[in-house]
Amino acid sequence: MELISQRLPKEIWRPLSVGNVVSGEHSVDHEKHSKYSGPPTVENTKAWEDLVQPTFFGATEQELVRGKESIDDSVQLADSDGYLAALGVYHELHCLRQLRLHLYKDTYYSNLTQANIDWFYGHLDHCIETLRISIMCQADLSLYTFSWKTSHDNRPNSKSNAKRQCVNWDEVEEWSMKRRVSLWPRLLRKNGKKDIIHL
C-alpha cells in the first residue's frame, strides 16, 4: 500500500494524526467473506470483540478544550486525572457490531424481554443514524460497475477495482491501545461518588 498525506482545515482538531494508505480492498463479492462476516462463529465473534477494543481512552483537559468539549460537562475517570473519551471510529464500529448482533439475535440475544427489544430498537435507530451521518460525511466516491457472473443471473453484481484513500488502521489501533482505559471504567459522578459503569 502506498502512503499518502492528509491535511485538515485549521478548525478541525483530532486527538491523533495518522498517515493514510492507498487500498484496493472492496467488499463487493457476496460470496467472499472476511474474518468479520458470515453467520456467527467463535472466530468472527472474537474478531468483532477485538475490533471494537479499545473503546475508551483517557482524554486530558487540554484535549477536551482543543476538541471544543466542555470540561464541566465531561465525565471524569475516578482513577486518573483524565476524562472518559472515545474516537468516533470506535463508536461507529460499536454501532456496526450492534447491528450485526441484532441480525443474528437468535445466537447472541436469544432471551430478550420485550423491554430489552424496545430498548434495542431505540439504540439501533441511533446507530443507523450515526452510520448514515458518517458515511455521507466521508463518502466513498470510488467507481463501482456491474457485471454478469453467469448468463443465468437475474441481476448483475457490483464490482470495483478502484483505489481508495484509507487511514492507516494499524496506527489508529496502536495509539488507541496506548491511551486505553478499561471497558468498565470507574467513573466519578457529579456528587463525588466513584462507580464502575458498564457503557
Backbone as numpy.savetxt, mean C-alpha at the origin, in Angstrom:
# Nx Ny Nz CAx CAy CAz Cx Cy Cz
17.28 -3.14 -14.90 16.44 -1.96 -14.90 17.33 -0.72 -14.90
16.91 0.27 -15.62 17.66 1.51 -15.76 17.21 2.52 -14.70
18.17 3.13 -13.98 17.84 4.12 -12.95 17.58 5.47 -13.60
16.55 6.17 -13.13 16.26 7.51 -13.61 15.94 8.39 -12.41
15.98 9.70 -12.57 15.76 10.59 -11.42 14.35 11.15 -11.45
13.94 11.68 -10.31 12.61 12.26 -10.17 12.75 13.57 -9.41
12.13 14.63 -9.92 12.14 15.91 -9.22 10.71 16.26 -8.82
10.55 16.69 -7.57 9.24 17.08 -7.07 9.14 18.59 -7.02
7.95 19.15 -7.23 7.77 20.58 -7.02 8.12 20.94 -5.58
8.56 22.18 -5.35 9.00 22.61 -4.02 7.96 22.40 -2.93
6.68 22.58 -3.26 5.64 22.50 -2.24 5.30 21.06 -1.84
5.86 20.08 -2.53 5.61 18.68 -2.18 6.82 18.15 -1.42
6.57 17.65 -0.20 7.65 17.07 0.60 7.28 15.64 0.96
8.27 14.78 0.92 8.09 13.38 1.34 9.18 13.04 2.34
8.89 12.12 3.27 9.88 11.78 4.29 11.11 11.06 3.75
11.05 10.55 2.53 12.22 9.90 1.95 12.28 10.21 0.47
13.47 10.11 -0.05 13.68 10.31 -1.48 14.35 9.05 -2.00
13.73 8.44 -2.99 14.29 7.20 -3.55 14.47 7.37 -5.04
15.34 6.55 -5.57 15.55 6.55 -7.01 14.40 5.86 -7.72
14.39 6.00 -9.01 13.38 5.34 -9.84 14.05 4.33 -10.75
13.28 3.40 -11.22 13.77 2.40 -12.16 12.80 2.33 -13.33
13.30 1.84 -14.43 12.44 1.57 -15.58 12.09 0.09 -15.54
10.80 -0.19 -15.63 10.34 -1.58 -15.54 9.45 -1.90 -16.73
9.54 -3.12 -17.19 8.67 -3.59 -18.26 7.63 -4.57 -17.76
7.46 -4.63 -16.43 6.53 -5.59 -15.85 5.09 -5.07 -15.94
4.22 -5.82 -16.56 2.80 -5.49 -16.65 2.01 -6.75 -16.33
0.95 -6.63 -15.58 0.18 -7.82 -15.24 -1.03 -7.89 -16.16
-0.78 -8.28 -17.39 -1.87 -8.35 -18.37 -2.22 -9.78 -18.76
-1.44 -10.73 -18.33 -1.72 -12.13 -18.65 -2.60 -12.71 -17.54
-3.85 -13.01 -17.87 -4.80 -13.49 -16.87 -4.48 -14.89 -16.37
-3.60 -15.60 -17.04 -3.26 -16.95 -16.62 -1.91 -17.02 -15.91
-1.23 -15.89 -15.83 0.09 -15.84 -15.19 -0.08 -15.20 -13.81
0.46 -15.84 -12.78 0.28 -15.34 -11.42 1.62 -14.99 -10.80
1.60 -13.95 -9.97 2.78 -13.61 -9.18 2.64 -14.28 -7.82
3.60 -14.05 -6.95 3.52 -14.64 -5.61 2.39 -14.02 -4.79
1.78 -12.93 -5.28 0.70 -12.26 -4.57 -0.69 -12.64 -5.08
-0.77 -13.36 -6.17 -2.08 -13.58 -6.79 -2.51 -15.04 -6.70
-3.73 -15.26 -7.15 -4.29 -16.61 -7.12 -5.09 -16.86 -5.87
-5.82 -17.97 -5.84 -6.58 -18.34 -4.64 -5.64 -18.47 -3.44
-6.16 -18.31 -2.22 -5.32 -18.31 -1.02 -4.47 -19.57 -0.87
-3.20 -19.33 -0.59 -2.26 -20.39 -0.22 -1.46 -19.86 0.96
-0.74 -20.73 1.62 0.14 -20.30 2.71 1.16 -19.30 2.16
1.67 -19.58 0.95 2.73 -18.74 0.37 2.22 -17.34 0.00
1.08 -17.24 -0.69 0.66 -15.90 -1.08 0.07 -15.12 0.10
-0.47 -15.81 1.09 -0.92 -15.13 2.30 0.27 -14.51 3.02
1.37 -15.26 3.13 2.58 -14.73 3.78 3.18 -13.60 2.95
3.18 -13.75 1.62 3.73 -12.70 0.75 3.00 -11.38 0.98
1.68 -11.41 1.11 0.90 -10.20 1.38 1.19 -9.66 2.77
1.30 -10.54 3.76 1.62 -10.08 5.12 2.97 -9.37 5.14
3.94 -9.93 4.43 5.27 -9.32 4.36 5.24 -8.00 3.60
4.43 -7.94 2.54 4.40 -6.75 1.69 3.89 -5.52 2.43
2.93 -5.69 3.31 2.37 -4.53 4.01 3.15 -4.16 5.27
4.27 -4.83 5.50 5.13 -4.50 6.65 6.36 -3.75 6.17
6.85 -2.81 6.86 6.31 -2.26 8.08 5.25 -1.21 7.77
4.13 -1.32 8.41 3.04 -0.39 8.15 3.34 1.00 8.71
3.87 1.05 9.93 4.04 2.33 10.63 5.51 2.66 10.86
5.77 3.97 10.98 7.10 4.42 11.40 6.91 5.58 12.38
7.99 5.90 13.09 7.96 7.02 14.02 8.43 8.28 13.33
7.54 9.25 13.20 7.89 10.53 12.56 8.34 11.52 13.63
9.29 12.36 13.27 9.76 13.41 14.18 8.85 14.63 14.08
8.97 15.55 15.05 8.21 16.81 14.97 8.56 17.56 13.70
9.84 17.57 13.34 10.27 18.28 12.13 9.61 17.68 10.89
9.50 16.36 10.84 8.85 15.72 9.69 7.36 16.07 9.63
6.71 16.14 10.79 5.30 16.54 10.79 5.14 17.96 10.26
6.00 18.86 10.70 5.93 20.25 10.25 6.17 20.33 8.74
7.21 19.65 8.27 7.51 19.68 6.83 6.40 19.04 6.01
5.72 18.04 6.58 4.62 17.38 5.89 3.29 18.09 6.07
3.32 19.27 6.71 2.12 20.10 6.93 1.07 19.38 7.79
1.55 18.60 8.76 0.67 17.91 9.70 0.69 18.63 11.04
-0.44 18.67 11.71 -0.56 19.33 13.01 0.06 18.45 14.10
0.99 19.01 14.85 1.59 18.26 15.97 0.54 18.04 17.06
-0.28 19.05 17.32 -1.30 18.95 18.37 -2.33 17.87 18.08
-2.53 17.59 16.81 -3.55 16.64 16.39 -3.00 15.24 16.10
-1.68 15.07 16.22 -1.05 13.80 15.86 -0.86 12.91 17.08
-0.94 11.60 16.87 -0.84 10.62 17.96 0.63 10.35 18.27
0.98 10.52 19.55 2.35 10.28 19.99 2.57 8.80 20.30
3.78 8.34 20.01 4.19 7.00 20.42 4.54 7.06 21.90
4.13 6.06 22.66 4.35 6.07 24.11 5.79 5.77 24.48
6.51 5.04 23.64 7.85 4.58 24.01 8.97 5.32 23.30
8.66 6.43 22.65 9.70 7.24 22.00 9.18 8.65 21.85
10.03 9.54 21.34 9.63 10.93 21.16 8.86 11.14 19.87
8.65 10.09 19.09 8.05 10.24 17.77 6.53 10.20 17.77
6.02 10.31 16.56 4.58 10.29 16.30 4.26 9.15 15.35
3.09 8.55 15.52 2.67 7.45 14.66 2.45 7.98 13.25
3.10 7.35 12.27 3.00 7.80 10.88 3.09 6.58 9.96
2.72 6.79 8.71 2.82 5.75 7.69 3.06 6.42 6.36
3.72 5.72 5.46 3.82 6.18 4.08 2.52 5.83 3.37
2.08 6.70 2.48 0.83 6.47 1.75 0.79 5.12 1.06
1.92 4.69 0.53 1.94 3.43 -0.22 1.56 2.24 0.67
1.92 2.29 1.95 1.56 1.18 2.83 0.06 1.20 3.16
-0.52 2.39 3.22 -1.97 2.48 3.39 -2.67 1.90 2.16
-2.16 2.23 0.98 -2.75 1.70 -0.26 -2.61 0.19 -0.35
-1.43 -0.33 0.01 -1.24 -1.79 0.00 -2.16 -2.47 1.02
-2.31 -1.83 2.18 -3.26 -2.35 3.18 -4.65 -2.44 2.57
-5.07 -1.39 1.87 -6.40 -1.38 1.26 -6.54 -2.47 0.20
-5.52 -2.62 -0.63 -5.56 -3.65 -1.65 -5.63 -5.04 -1.01
-4.86 -5.23 0.04 -4.89 -6.51 0.77 -6.28 -6.75 1.37
-6.90 -5.71 1.93 -8.24 -5.87 2.50 -9.24 -6.31 1.44
-9.14 -5.73 0.23 -10.03 -6.14 -0.86 -9.80 -7.61 -1.21
-8.52 -8.02 -1.23 -8.20 -9.42 -1.52 -8.75 -10.35 -0.44
-8.55 -9.97 0.83 -9.06 -10.79 1.93 -10.58 -10.94 1.83
-11.25 -9.86 1.45 -12.70 -9.93 1.34 -13.13 -10.75 0.11
-12.34 -10.67 -0.96 -12.63 -11.48 -2.15 -12.64 -12.97 -1.78
-11.73 -13.34 -0.88 -11.63 -14.73 -0.42 -12.11 -14.84 1.03
-13.22 -14.18 1.34 -13.69 -14.11 2.73 -14.05 -15.48 3.31
-14.42 -16.43 2.46 -14.72 -17.77 2.98 -13.49 -18.41 3.60
-12.31 -18.03 3.10 -11.06 -18.54 3.67 -10.60 -17.70 4.85
-10.62 -16.37 4.67 -10.03 -15.49 5.68 -11.01 -15.03 6.75
-12.28 -14.92 6.41 -13.27 -14.38 7.35 -14.53 -15.25 7.35
-14.40 -16.49 7.70 -15.54 -17.41 7.58 -16.58 -17.23 8.67
-16.24 -16.55 9.76 -17.18 -16.43 10.88 -17.60 -15.00 11.17
-17.79 -14.19 10.15 -18.15 -12.80 10.37 -19.60 -12.67 10.82
-19.82 -11.78 11.77 -21.19 -11.44 12.16 -21.70 -10.37 11.20
-22.99 -10.08 11.25 -23.54 -9.02 10.39 -22.90 -7.67 10.74
-22.64 -7.43 12.02 -21.98 -6.18 12.42 -20.58 -6.09 11.81
-19.84 -7.22 11.81 -18.52 -7.25 11.17 -18.63 -6.95 9.69
-19.61 -7.57 9.02 -19.79 -7.37 7.58 -20.12 -5.92 7.28
-21.01 -5.31 8.07 -21.36 -3.90 7.87 -20.14 -3.01 8.03
-19.31 -3.29 9.06 -18.09 -2.50 9.26 -17.15 -2.68 8.08
-17.00 -3.93 7.61 -16.10 -4.20 6.49 -16.51 -3.46 5.24
-17.82 -3.42 4.94 -18.25 -2.72 3.73 -17.91 -1.23 3.81
-18.07 -0.63 4.97 -17.67 0.77 5.14 -16.17 0.94 4.94
-15.39 0.02 5.51 -13.94 0.07 5.38 -13.52 -0.14 3.92
-14.14 -1.10 3.25 -13.79 -1.37 1.86 -14.18 -0.22 0.94
-15.29 0.46 1.22 -15.64 1.65 0.44 -14.54 2.71 0.57
-14.06 2.90 1.80 -12.94 3.83 2.03 -11.72 3.38 1.23
-11.43 2.08 1.24 -10.27 1.56 0.52 -10.39 1.77 -0.98
-11.57 1.52 -1.53 -11.77 1.72 -2.96 -11.55 3.19 -3.32
-12.05 4.09 -2.49 -11.87 5.53 -2.76 -10.39 5.92 -2.64
-9.69 5.37 -1.65 -8.26 5.63 -1.50 -7.50 5.20 -2.75
-7.78 4.01 -3.23 -7.09 3.48 -4.41 -7.47 4.25 -5.67
-8.74 4.63 -5.80 -9.16 5.42 -6.97 -8.39 6.73 -7.04
-8.31 7.44 -5.91 -7.60 8.72 -5.88 -6.14 8.53 -6.25
-5.50 7.52 -5.69 -4.08 7.27 -5.96 -3.85 6.90 -7.42
-4.69 6.03 -7.96 -4.53 5.60 -9.35 -4.71 6.78 -10.30
-5.71 7.62 -10.04 -5.93 8.76 -10.91 -4.83 9.81 -10.77
-4.28 9.94 -9.55 -3.19 10.89 -9.32 -1.91 10.45 -10.02
-1.63 9.16 -9.97 -0.40 8.62 -10.55 -0.74 7.74 -11.74
-1.51 8.29 -12.64 -2.04 7.52 -13.77 -0.93 6.86 -14.58
-1.08 5.57 -14.83 -0.15 4.84 -15.69 -0.57 5.11 -17.13
0.26 5.82 -17.86 -0.06 6.21 -19.23 0.61 5.30 -20.25
0.98 4.10 -19.83 1.58 3.13 -20.74 0.57 2.73 -21.81
1.09 2.40 -22.98 0.24 1.95 -24.08 -0.12 0.49 -23.88
-1.39 0.19 -23.89 -1.90 -1.18 -23.87 -2.59 -1.43 -25.20
-2.36 -2.59 -25.78 -3.07 -2.97 -27.00 -3.77 -4.30 -26.72
-4.39 -4.85 -27.74 -5.18 -6.07 -27.56 -4.85 -7.07 -28.65
-4.97 -8.35 -28.30 -4.70 -9.40 -29.29 -5.62 -10.58 -29.03
-5.76 -11.41 -30.07 -6.51 -12.65 -29.94 -5.52 -13.74 -29.55
-5.79 -14.48 -28.49 -4.91 -15.60 -28.12 -5.13 -16.76 -29.06
-6.39 -17.04 -29.34 -6.73 -18.12 -30.28 -7.85 -17.63 -31.17
-8.10 -18.33 -32.22 -9.18 -17.94 -33.14 -10.56 -18.19 -32.52
-10.60 -18.88 -31.38 -11.88 -19.20 -30.74 -12.22 -18.25 -29.58
-11.36 -17.27 -29.32 -11.60 -16.35 -28.21 -12.87 -15.53 -28.43
-13.62 -15.30 -27.36 -14.81 -14.45 -27.43 -14.45 -12.98 -27.34
-13.31 -12.68 -26.73 -12.89 -11.29 -26.60 -11.37 -11.23 -26.65
-10.82 -10.10 -27.12 -9.36 -9.99 -27.17 -8.79 -9.77 -25.77
-7.51 -10.07 -25.63 -6.79 -9.91 -24.37 -5.89 -8.68 -24.44
-5.80 -7.97 -23.30 -4.92 -6.80 -23.26 -3.47 -7.25 -23.18
-2.58 -6.41 -23.71 -1.14 -6.69 -23.65 -0.39 -5.37 -23.67
0.85 -5.40 -23.18 1.68 -4.20 -23.20 3.14 -4.60 -23.12
3.94 -3.95 -23.94 5.39 -4.09 -23.88 6.03 -2.77 -23.46
5.21 -1.83 -23.00 5.69 -0.50 -22.64 6.59 -0.55 -21.41
7.54 0.37 -21.35 8.38 0.55 -20.16 7.69 1.56 -19.26
7.88 1.41 -17.95 7.28 2.32 -16.98 8.33 2.83 -16.01
8.08 4.03 -15.48 8.93 4.57 -14.43 8.34 4.16 -13.10
9.12 3.46 -12.28 8.66 2.97 -10.99 9.64 3.39 -9.91
9.15 3.60 -8.69 10.09 3.85 -7.60 10.89 2.58 -7.37
12.08 2.76 -6.83 12.91 1.63 -6.47 12.36 1.05 -5.17
11.56 -0.01 -5.27 10.85 -0.55 -4.11 11.81 -1.04 -3.04
12.96 -1.55 -3.42 13.94 -2.01 -2.43 14.35 -0.86 -1.51
14.50 0.35 -2.07 14.87 1.51 -1.26 13.73 1.91 -0.32
12.50 1.83 -0.80 11.34 2.14 0.05 11.31 1.18 1.24
11.45 -0.11 0.96 11.42 -1.11 2.04 12.57 -0.94 3.02
13.76 -0.66 2.49 14.93 -0.49 3.36 14.72 0.69 4.31
14.27 1.83 3.79 14.02 3.01 4.62 12.94 2.69 5.66
11.87 2.05 5.21 10.74 1.76 6.09 11.13 0.80 7.21
11.95 -0.20 6.89 12.38 -1.15 7.92 13.25 -0.46 8.97
14.08 0.48 8.55 14.94 1.20 9.50 14.12 2.09 10.44
12.99 2.60 9.97 12.19 3.55 10.75 10.95 2.92 11.38
10.75 1.64 11.23 9.50 1.00 11.62 9.25 1.05 13.13
7.96 0.99 13.45 7.52 0.76 14.82 6.60 -0.46 14.77
6.26 -0.97 15.92 5.44 -2.18 16.02 4.11 -2.03 15.29
3.59 -3.14 14.80 2.26 -3.14 14.21 1.19 -2.88 15.27
1.51 -3.15 16.53 0.63 -2.85 17.66 1.37 -1.91 18.61
1.55 -0.67 18.19 2.37 0.25 18.99 1.65 0.70 20.26
2.46 1.02 21.27 1.90 1.66 22.48 1.78 3.14 22.16
0.56 3.65 22.30 0.28 5.04 21.94 -0.09 5.84 23.17
0.20 7.13 23.13 -0.11 8.03 24.22 -1.44 8.70 23.92
-2.42 8.45 24.76 -3.72 9.11 24.59 -3.62 10.57 25.05
-4.61 11.36 24.70 -4.60 12.78 25.09 -4.63 12.95 26.60
-5.20 11.97 27.31 -5.25 12.05 28.78 -3.96 11.55 29.43
-2.96 11.20 28.61 -1.67 10.74 29.12 -1.58 9.24 29.32
-2.69 8.52 29.17 -2.69 7.07 29.35 -2.00 6.41 28.17
-1.21 5.36 28.46 -0.52 4.60 27.42 -1.31 3.34 27.11
-1.61 3.12 25.84 -2.39 1.96 25.42 -1.74 1.29 24.23
-1.85 -0.04 24.17 -1.48 -0.76 22.95 -2.74 -0.80 22.10
-2.64 -0.29 20.89 -3.80 -0.18 20.01 -3.58 -1.05 18.79
-4.59 -1.83 18.42 -4.55 -2.61 17.17 -5.22 -1.77 16.10
-4.43 -1.33 15.13 -4.96 -0.45 14.08 -5.37 -1.22 12.86
